[in-house]
Amino acid sequence: MKIVHSVVLGLSFALAGSSLAAAQEMQTPPKVLQITREFIKPGKSGAMHDKSESGFVTALTRAKWPTHYLGLNSLSGKSRGLYLSGYDSFDAWEKDYAAMMKNPALGAELDKTSVADGELLDGLDQFVFTYDEDLSYRANHSLAMSHFMEITSFQIKPGHTHEWEELVKIVIDAHKKAGTSAHWAMYDMAYGGDNSYAVFSDDKSMAEIDKGYAEDKQFHDALGEEGMKKLHTLEAECVESSDSELFAVNPRQSYPLDEWVKADPDFWKPKPMAPAAKTAPAAKPAQ
């Protein structure tokens, strides 16, 4: 939910469900978050990519695989898909990986699907993040009813992590004072990039984004003029760059937890896509 602009834009967001880890009862953000990012070729997204990605979901469902993931499609920026998997620890991730290596039938099916999916892609990369509880705010709830996700990344200048932490804590205190609906989970880049942080937000509908903008004044009033000056000073000192993007949760490209499906079955288990109508053959002209 957007509450204010500039640097604190991302800090008005939340990773509400955070129950992306293998443990199905988990309601707190996973400690380790692995993200695969696919860049989609022009004209290859939509139903075509849904069909390709559904191959992964079908294979994991058939194998009753315990590790679930969330699929997101971009609504801003370059055409891309994000696939988020969470773990309790790096050790838990290793065990999941080892179990996959011991299942050659599943591995072969996933490899075959990867080849087909690769035909639709311009590129692919991966990232690993770790959860920062101290810089998160009201992050413990489920993604079951979430249909949109906002993700903001912050690149921090080398040697200025302390200023960044101070900035975030000022924002948290202001939201507490203002009583806004803000909530977020903060993740620190561990592998795949530089000194960066990512803030995740989920929305049940885009009306929640409108609500976030409407709460701007509450936040500014709680922070006060001096607080805003302090915030902008810290921003200039520690933030190299930032980027905010909007994504739609795609149930056809997700391998959701059972709890999510039970909570919102119409969303997580959409009806199969109707096959394209067959065109009747042209009548043979009279001889």
C-alpha positions in Angstrom: 0.0 0.0 0.0 1.5 3.3 -1.0 1.5 5.8 1.9 4.1 8.4 0.9 6.3 9.0 -2.1 10.1 9.1 -2.6 12.2 6.8 -0.4 9.4 5.7 1.9 7.2 4.6 -0.9 8.5 1.1 -0.6 8.3 1.1 3.1 4.5 1.4 2.9 4.4 -2.1 1.3 4.0 -5.5 2.9 4.7 -9.1 2.2 1.5 -10.1 3.9 1.4 -13.8 3.3 5.0 -14.6 3.8 3.9 -18.2 4.2 5.9 -19.3 1.2 7.9 -21.9 3.1 7.5 -25.6 3.0 5.8 -25.7 6.4 2.1 -25.3 5.5 1.2 -23.8 8.9 3.8 -21.1 8.7 2.4 -17.6 9.0 5.6 -15.6 9.5 7.8 -14.5 6.6 10.3 -17.2 5.5 13.8 -16.6 6.7 15.3 -17.5 3.3 13.5 -16.3 0.1 14.6 -17.6 -3.3 13.3 -15.8 -6.4 13.6 -16.8 -10.0 12.9 -14.1 -12.5 12.0 -14.8 -16.1 12.0 -12.2 -18.9 9.2 -13.0 -21.4 9.6 -12.5 -25.1 7.2 -10.0 -26.7 3.9 -11.8 -27.6 4.8 -14.9 -25.5 3.1 -14.0 -22.3 -0.6 -14.5 -21.3 -2.2 -17.9 -22.1 0.9 -19.2 -23.9 3.1 -18.7 -20.8 0.4 -20.0 -18.5 0.3 -23.2 -20.4 4.1 -23.6 -20.2 4.3 -22.8 -16.5 1.4 -25.1 -15.7 3.7 -28.0 -16.6 5.8 -27.3 -13.5 2.7 -27.1 -11.3 1.3 -30.3 -12.7 4.6 -32.2 -12.1 4.9 -30.9 -8.5 1.3 -31.6 -7.7 1.5 -35.2 -9.0 4.6 -35.7 -6.9 2.9 -34.1 -3.9 6.0 -31.9 -3.4 6.0 -30.1 0.0 7.7 -26.9 -1.1 5.2 -24.4 -2.6 5.8 -21.2 -4.6 4.0 -18.1 -5.7 3.9 -16.9 -9.3 3.7 -13.2 -10.2 3.3 -11.5 -13.6 4.5 -7.9 -14.2 2.0 -5.1 -14.7 4.8 -2.5 -15.0 8.3 -2.4 -16.4 9.6 -5.2 -18.6 7.4 -8.3 -19.3 8.5 -10.8 -16.7 7.4 -13.4 -14.2 8.7 -13.9 -10.6 8.5 -17.2 -8.8 9.0 -17.0 -5.0 9.9 -20.0 -2.8 10.6 -19.7 0.9 12.5 -21.8 3.5 13.0 -21.9 7.2 16.7 -21.9 6.7 19.5 -22.6 4.2 19.7 -26.1 5.6 16.0 -26.6 4.8 16.6 -25.4 1.2 19.5 -27.8 0.9 17.3 -30.7 2.0 14.7 -29.8 -0.5 17.3 -29.6 -3.3 18.8 -33.0 -2.2 15.3 -34.6 -2.3 14.7 -33.3 -5.8 18.0 -34.8 -6.9 16.9 -38.2 -5.6 13.7 -38.1 -7.7 14.9 -38.6 -11.3 11.4 -39.0 -12.6 10.3 -35.6 -11.3 13.6 -34.1 -12.4 13.2 -35.4 -15.9 9.6 -34.0 -16.1 10.8 -30.6 -14.9 13.7 -30.5 -17.3 11.4 -31.3 -20.2 9.0 -28.5 -19.1 12.0 -26.1 -18.7 13.0 -26.6 -22.3 9.5 -25.8 -23.6 9.3 -22.8 -21.2 12.7 -21.5 -22.3 11.4 -21.0 -25.9 9.3 -18.2 -24.5 12.0 -16.4 -22.6 14.5 -13.6 -23.3 16.5 -14.4 -20.1 16.4 -15.7 -16.6 18.2 -14.9 -13.3 17.9 -15.8 -9.6 18.3 -14.1 -6.3 18.4 -15.2 -2.6 17.2 -12.9 0.2 17.2 -13.2 4.0 14.4 -11.8 6.2 15.2 -8.8 8.3 12.7 -8.8 11.2 13.9 -5.6 12.8 13.2 -3.6 9.6 9.8 -5.2 9.0 6.4 -4.0 10.2 3.3 -6.1 10.9 4.3 -8.7 8.4 2.7 -11.8 9.9 -0.3 -12.9 8.0 -1.4 -15.0 5.0 -1.2 -14.5 1.3 -4.4 -16.5 0.7 -6.6 -13.6 -0.4 -3.9 -11.5 -2.1 -4.2 -10.9 -5.8 -1.6 -8.2 -6.4 2.0 -7.6 -5.2 4.1 -4.5 -5.1 7.9 -4.9 -4.8 10.3 -2.1 -4.2 14.1 -2.5 -4.3 16.6 -0.2 -2.7 20.3 -0.2 -3.5 22.2 1.1 -0.5 25.5 3.0 -0.8 28.5 1.0 0.6 29.2 1.8 4.2 25.8 3.4 4.8 23.7 0.5 6.2 23.5 2.2 9.6 21.8 5.2 8.0 19.4 2.9 6.1 18.4 1.1 9.3 17.8 4.5 11.0 15.7 5.7 8.1 13.5 2.6 8.2 12.9 2.8 12.0 11.8 6.4 11.6 9.3 5.3 9.1 8.0 2.5 11.3 7.6 4.9 14.3 5.6 7.4 12.1 3.3 4.7 10.8 2.6 3.5 14.4 1.8 7.1 15.4 -0.4 7.7 12.4 -2.3 4.4 12.7 -2.1 3.7 9.0 -2.7 0.4 7.4 0.9 0.0 6.4 2.7 -3.3 6.9 5.7 -4.8 5.2 8.4 -7.5 5.2 12.0 -6.4 4.5 14.5 -8.7 2.8 18.3 -8.3 2.5 20.0 -9.5 -0.6 22.2 -12.4 0.2 23.2 -13.7 -3.2 22.7 -12.6 -6.8 23.2 -8.9 -6.4 24.9 -6.0 -4.6 24.0 -4.3 -1.3 20.3 -4.2 -1.8 17.0 -4.6 0.1 13.6 -5.6 -1.2 10.3 -4.7 0.3 7.2 -6.7 -0.6 3.6 -5.7 -0.6 0.4 -7.6 -1.2 -3.1 -6.2 -2.0 -6.4 -8.0 -2.1 -7.4 -5.5 -4.8 -6.1 -2.3 -6.3 -8.5 -0.4 -4.0 -6.0 -1.0 -1.3 -3.4 1.0 -3.3 -5.9 3.9 -3.5 -6.3 3.6 0.3 -2.5 3.8 0.7 -2.3 7.0 -1.2 -5.2 8.4 0.8 -3.2 7.8 4.0 -0.3 10.0 2.8 -1.4 12.9 4.9 -1.7 10.9 8.1 1.9 9.7 7.7 3.2 13.2 6.9 1.3 14.7 9.9 2.7 12.0 12.2 6.3 12.6 10.9 6.1 16.4 11.0 8.2 18.9 9.1 11.4 18.1 11.0 10.9 14.4 10.6 10.5 14.8 6.8 13.7 16.8 6.6 15.5 14.1 8.6 14.1 11.4 6.4 15.2 13.1 3.2 18.7 13.7 4.6 19.1 10.1 5.4 17.8 9.1 2.0 20.5 11.3 0.3 23.1 9.7 2.5 22.3 6.1 2.1 20.1 5.3 -0.9 21.9 4.9 -4.3 18.7 4.1 -6.2 15.2 2.6 -5.8 12.6 1.0 -8.1 9.0 0.1 -7.5 7.0 -2.4 -9.6 3.5 -3.8 -9.6 2.7 -7.5 -10.2 -0.4 -9.6 -10.4 -0.6 -12.9 -8.6 -1.1 -15.6 -11.2 -2.8 -18.7 -9.8 -2.1 -20.7 -13.0 1.6 -20.1 -12.5 1.6 -20.8 -8.7 1.9 -23.9 -6.7 -0.2 -22.7 -3.7 -0.5 -24.0 -0.2 -3.6 -26.0 0.6 -4.7 -23.3 3.1 -4.7 -20.7 0.3 -6.8 -22.8 -1.9 -9.4 -23.5 0.9 -9.6 -19.8 1.7 -10.2 -18.6 -1.9 -10.9 -21.6 -4.2 -12.4 -19.6 -7.0 -9.1 -17.7 -7.3 -6.5 -20.4 -6.7 -8.3 -23.1 -8.8 -9.6 -21.2 -11.8 -11.5 -23.2 -14.4 -9.4 -24.7 -17.2 -8.9 -22.4 -20.2 -11.3 -23.3 -23.0 -9.5 -24.7 -26.1 -9.5 -22.5 -29.2 -12.6 -23.0 -31.3 -12.0 -25.2 -34.4 -12.7 -23.5 -37.7 -15.1 -25.4 -39.9 -13.5 -26.5 -43.2 -14.5 -24.4 -46.2 -17.1 -26.0 -48.5 -15.7 -27.7 -51.5 -16.6 -25.7 -54.6 -18.9 -27.4 -57.1 -17.1 -28.9 -60.1 
